[in-house]
């Protein structure tokens, strides 16, 4: 694609258009090396695994956020 080798990790069904019309999606990369956790300009979307409740997902995301916050505190304290 545009002269770069890419690995296809999934193919969406015909007619898939979320969150907007796009022909392809690529991973986001940034040049931010500040380790700042204060940039809140991205949104995420996900699909729950079959049988997973919204409450279960919220609990897991809260746990992950706490783990990240703990790791960040440790890294900046040294």
CORJO-V581911 format. One record per residue. N is the residue number from 1. SS is DSSP state (alpha for helix, beta for strand, coil for the rest). NEAR is the number of other C-alpha atoms within 12 Angstrom. Layout:
n | ss | near
N | SS | NEAR
N | SS | NEAR
This chain:
n | ss | near
1 | coil | 11
2 | coil | 5
3 | coil | 5
4 | coil | 6
5 | coil | 7
6 | coil | 13
7 | coil | 11
8 | coil | 12
9 | coil | 10
10 | coil | 10
11 | coil | 12
12 | coil | 14
13 | coil | 9
14 | coil | 10
15 | coil | 11
16 | coil | 14
17 | coil | 13
18 | coil | 16
19 | coil | 13
20 | coil | 10
21 | coil | 11
22 | coil | 13
23 | coil | 16
24 | coil | 18
25 | coil | 20
26 | coil | 13
27 | coil | 10
28 | coil | 10
29 | coil | 7
30 | coil | 9
31 | coil | 7
32 | coil | 11
33 | coil | 8
34 | coil | 10
35 | coil | 16
36 | coil | 13
37 | coil | 17
38 | coil | 11
39 | coil | 11
40 | coil | 8
41 | coil | 7
42 | coil | 9
43 | coil | 9
44 | coil | 11
45 | coil | 8
46 | coil | 12
47 | coil | 11
48 | coil | 14
49 | coil | 10
50 | coil | 9
51 | coil | 10
52 | coil | 13
53 | coil | 13
54 | alpha | 15
55 | alpha | 12
56 | alpha | 15
57 | alpha | 18
58 | alpha | 15
59 | alpha | 14
60 | alpha | 16
61 | alpha | 16
62 | alpha | 14
63 | alpha | 14
64 | alpha | 14
65 | alpha | 15
66 | alpha | 14
67 | alpha | 14
68 | alpha | 16
69 | alpha | 18
70 | alpha | 14
71 | alpha | 16
72 | alpha | 17
73 | alpha | 15
74 | alpha | 11
75 | alpha | 12
76 | alpha | 13
77 | alpha | 8
78 | coil | 7
